[in-house]
Amino acid sequence: MLPQTVSIKAPEMSAVLPSNTVEITTGPGDGVVVECVERDGRLRVHIVSPGYRREWNAQFPRGGFYRLRGDIRRLR
């Protein structure tokens, strides 16, 4: 006998207003550090913090991925 399947959905995201500015910080604090790179004319985002798979994309992948939420800050 197989276990019953369960549908797990991502939580609803609240509406976010677009912004042209990004807060600048000197350290990641308790956040996750990502790196934006252009590959073959397309923007890719990779997580570079320890403990994550660097080869996975952070958005819009065809394979494994991480879904990002939270405040975005530019790290100097």
Secondary structure, DSSP 8 states (H G I E B T S, - for coil): -------------------S--EEESS-TTS--EEEEEETTEEEEEE-STTS-TTSBSSS-SSSB----S--EEE-
